[in-house]
Amino acid sequence: MAKHTSDINIKVSLDENKIPETLKWTAEDGGVSNEEAKAIFLSVWDHKNKEALRIDLWTKDMPLDEMKIFFHQTLSAMSDTFHRATNDEKMTATMRDFCDYFAEKLELKK
C-alpha cells in the first residue's frame, strides 16, 4: 500500500467550440496551486497496449513564438529524461543535436 499519494489536477475552461480558453493546474506537493498555463503536453504510458497516450492542449491566445520555445524546451527536457532513464549516451547526443538544429531553424538562439 502506498504511504503517500499526490494529486496533480488540470482544469480546462472551454469556449462554445470546445477550444481551451484557460488552463490551470495544481500540484500541491510541488507548491503549485491553481496556476495558469498557456499549454500542457501530458504523456502517459499504457503498458498493457505498449503505447503512449497524450493530451496536448493550448489556449487559443497562446502566442506562436512562445509555442516554438515551449516545443524546444520540451524536446530538450525529453532528451535529458531519456538520458536519465536509459543512460544511452549516443542517442542522447543525437537528440540534443536535433534540439540544437530545431532551435537554429526556428531562430530561437541568438
Phi and psi in degrees as a GROMACS rama.xvg file:
@    title "Ramachandran Plot"
@    xaxis  label "Phi"
@    yaxis  label "Psi"
@TYPE xy
-66.2948  139.256  ALA-2
-82.922  -21.7909  LYS-3
-151.986  141.068  HIS-4
-120.416  155.316  THR-5
-137.774  132.981  SER-6
-104.058  140.365  ASP-7
-121.195  121.849  ILE-8
-117.588  141.766  ASN-9
-126.498  124.763  ILE-10
-110.082  126.893  LYS-11
-117.258  119.897  VAL-12
-98.0372  126.7  SER-13
-109.513  151.73  LEU-14
-84.4584  -173.575  ASP-15
-63.7384  -20.7984  GLU-16
-98.6845  12.4938  ASN-17
63.1383  32.8369  LYS-18
-97.3931  131.501  ILE-19
-60.1834  128.981  PRO-20
-100.565  -39.8752  GLU-21
-138.383  148.014  THR-22
-126.882  128.059  LEU-23
-132.363  141.494  LYS-24
-135.081  151.861  TRP-25
-134.471  131.663  THR-26
-142.496  85.2056  ALA-27
-58.9853  -36.1004  GLU-28
-65.6249  -23.082  ASP-29
-96.0736  3.81569  GLY-30
77.9332  20.9936  GLY-31
-109.112  125.879  VAL-32
-133.913  109.176  SER-33
54.1204  43.3879  ASN-34
-83.8422  141.428  GLU-35
-79.4582  142.904  GLU-36
-133.827  154.26  ALA-37
-99.3866  -18.1563  LYS-38
-154.434  149.276  ALA-39
-142.733  128.496  ILE-40
-116.614  122.392  PHE-41
-127.639  126.876  LEU-42
-119.279  138.288  SER-43
-130.383  132.572  VAL-44
-88.8005  120.138  TRP-45
-91.8167  98.05  ASP-46
-70.0507  -25.3459  HIS-47
-67.9995  -43.206  LYS-48
-98.0235  -0.712363  ASN-49
53.5672  52.4545  LYS-50
-148.418  151.883  GLU-51
-87.3854  133.739  ALA-52
-107.593  140.503  LEU-53
-130.781  149.895  ARG-54
-127.561  114.724  ILE-55
-117.573  112.31  ASP-56
-129.768  143.411  LEU-57
-149.31  149.778  TRP-58
-76.3889  156.251  THR-59
-68.1717  -14.9953  LYS-60
-101.729  14.9999  ASP-61
-66.4432  118.882  MET-62
-66.4382  139.791  PRO-63
-59.2306  -41.5471  LEU-64
-64.1319  -36.21  ASP-65
-71.7018  -33.7643  GLU-66
-62.7702  -40.1368  MET-67
-63.4804  -41.4681  LYS-68
-65.9597  -42.1335  ILE-69
-59.4188  -44.8796  PHE-70
-60.9728  -46.9695  PHE-71
-59.7583  -46.8277  HIS-72
-65.5766  -35.9042  GLN-73
-67.0596  -44.4332  THR-74
-63.0297  -41.0274  LEU-75
-63.901  -43.1163  SER-76
-64.6179  -37.4387  ALA-77
-63.9802  -36.4977  MET-78
-61.6298  -45.3355  SER-79
-64.1063  -43.0586  ASP-80
-64.6735  -40.7808  THR-81
-58.2567  -43.6948  PHE-82
-62.7415  -46.4032  HIS-83
-62.9237  -36.1935  ARG-84
-78.8724  -31.7358  ALA-85
-118.352  -21.6516  THR-86
58.3717  26.7722  ASN-87
-87.8988  95.2845  ASP-88
-62.5767  -43.9452  GLU-89
-64.3  -48.263  LYS-90
-70.5207  -33.9312  MET-91
-61.0467  -43.3122  THR-92
-61.9191  -39.7126  ALA-93
-63.9191  -43.023  THR-94
-64.5263  -41.1617  MET-95
-67.1707  -36.0521  ARG-96
-61.0149  -42.7016  ASP-97
-62.5185  -40.9905  PHE-98
-60.8203  -40.0093  CYS-99
-64.0704  -43.2856  ASP-100
-62.2662  -44.5707  TYR-101
-57.2507  -48.9998  PHE-102
-63.4581  -39.9582  ALA-103
-63.8243  -47.7689  GLU-104
-65.0936  -32.2667  LYS-105
-90.5785  2.67032  LEU-106
54.0287  45.8277  GLU-107
-86.2047  -26.0723  LEU-108
-104.535  122.414  LYS-109
